[in-house]
Amino acid sequence: MKVRLILGGLILAAATSVFAQTPGQPAAPQGGRMMKPCAQEPDPAKCEAQRKEMRAHYEAAKQACKGKEGPGRGACIAEHMCAKAPDPAKCMTHAKERMEHRREMRDKPKA
């Protein structure tokens, strides 16, 4: 009798732990891209320099748009970020698409 009780308890504990496990995180967010760490790039020093320059450019855009709030702030930052792009019109179009997608995701009701 005790053997059956102990065996049943062990099976229950094992089954509970198996079903309680959550699936791992996906490799990349749905519909988005993840940047690889610079250590995995062919030229890590160049990668770090580019990211440092990009962060500095973004910080300058944030400072330029400091007084603005709401959607106007996002448009202002996009405008400053796209000013030095090789194709500013394409950059602005892409930025507007990203802002619209973020707005849809934010406003989407949680299921």
Buried (B, 14 or more C-beta within 10 A) or exposed (E): EEEEEEEEEEEEEEEEEEEEEEEEEEEEEEEEEEEEEBEEBEEEEEBEEEEEEEEEBEEEBBEBBEEEEEEEBBBBBBBBBBEEEEEEEEBBEBBEEEBEEEEEEEEEEEE
